[in-house]
Amino acid sequence: MKKVLGALLLGATIVSAFIAYSMYTNHSAKQIAAIEQKQAAKKAEKKTEKKKKPVLKVEDLTYQLKDSRTGQVMKEFKPVHYKDKDIYDQEIKQLASELAKGIDTPMQNIKMDANGSLTGGSKQIILKEAELVKNLQNLNTKQLDVKVPIYETAPNVTAASAQGIADVSLASYSTRFRPSDTSRNRNVQLSAEAINNVVLGPGDSFSYNQTVGERTAERGYQPAPEIINKQLVMGIGGGICQTSSTLFNAIDGAGLQVTARSHHSKHVGYVPAGRDATVSWGGPDFKFTNNKDYPVIIKAYANVNTGVLTVDVRTSQRSI
């Protein structure tokens, strides 16, 4: 009897243990399932958030083009064609060119007055178009400011460096004209006066058109023959190319660096073939740079009585 009761008690214990284990297992399974369900929900939520979050693209953003000197915003720019390289490159090159037109300012050279004092002069301002184009080609979504590279260069002349600047001639060149041609001679005389006593420090640039200015009747320029498309036609300021050509031969003889020069469409008689420098307001210009490590002065004389135009490039004795 005792054995029977023991067996029944053991069986009851086993059944109770099994039931308890089953209940524990089922509860744990539910907990695990709930945890896994929560984790799955969080993953799904994160995926949904990622899908909802927009991906930034360069072409969707607006960039601020800022003056490299001041940080001031010059223009807002939206690169809508950024993915189309050919169209985009053409677009940003045109943009750089348009901005440069409103910025670029040639150097106004210093002159020396009759008392030997330096007067006038203003800095050159240049927007480096190629550099801006490169900046616009390398846009990203993190930096919305774009530097517009603008550089300023002031005339490199001081009163001390200009002391005795007219003492020594580096090179001189003369051309002849007819004293009887009064209208043309007046143009030669006015343009010679405009370039006379211009002082160029080391590295300074010179523009004939900028220095002489626009040739208009209001400024005293006369109608005279000039060469256009291989033909002699009447034009205000005819004859000023003799001054620019004479200047070219003088500065070339002095060893200064020519940076822009064009030939006439037909031969001119006042300089040898190939030694001319044609100029036109809004057209061809004659430009050069003082590549010496000392300043030079341009002296120009038009003697309307003898019909001789002379340009002399001079410097101080201590400089050479």
VENBELJO-V585616 format. One line per field, one symbol per residue. ss: DSSP state (a for helix, b for strand, c for the rest). A space follows every 50 residues. Layout:
ss->???
//
This chain:
ss->caaaaaaaaaaaaaaaaaaaaaaaaaaaaaaaaaaaaaaaaaaaaaaaaa aacccccaaaccbbbbbcccccbbbbbcccccccaaaaaaaaaaaaaaaa aaacbccbcbbbcccccbbccbcbbbbcaaaaaaaaacccccccbbbbcb bbbccccccccccccccbbbbbbbbbcccccaaaaaaaaaaaaaaccbbb ccccbbbaaaaaccccaaacccbbbbbbccbbbbbbcccaaaaaaaaaaa aaaaccbbbbccccccccccccccccccccccccccbbbccccccbbbbb bbbccccbbbbbbbbcaaac
//
